[in-house]
């Protein structure tokens, strides 16, 4: 059985941190797909509201873990919570003014860019593969 220290090391390994952050970023994209094209002329069904609520719930529940594992590379944790709070339902989004809705989309994109930057910085921490034996490092990079 693994010791608590070994479990902690496994949880915070760079590979696990990356996997968790990528999963959260993908959920953030799925969240955006619900309102990316706006709502003009669209009817919102109960099943859509339920699916939206479910993804909001998963984002909210996993927010702390994402923010902790992204660490100092991600400073937009409060912005995520603010955006989730401002969007409790699809009907709320549909009723927003054009200005509010545009700001929401800009805020979503700003957070999305910050998530990708954090993931990129975490990727830079991955161990580099050694160059192949007998080959030139330049040739391997091409």
Secondary structure, DSSP 8 states (H G I E B T S, - for coil): ---HHHHHHHHTSHHHHHHHHHHHHHHHHHHHHTTTT--TT----HHHHHHHHHHHHHHHHHHHHHHHHHGGG---HHHHHHHHHH-S-HHHHHTS-HHHHHHHHHHHHHHHHHHHHHHHHHHTTS------TTS-HHHHH-
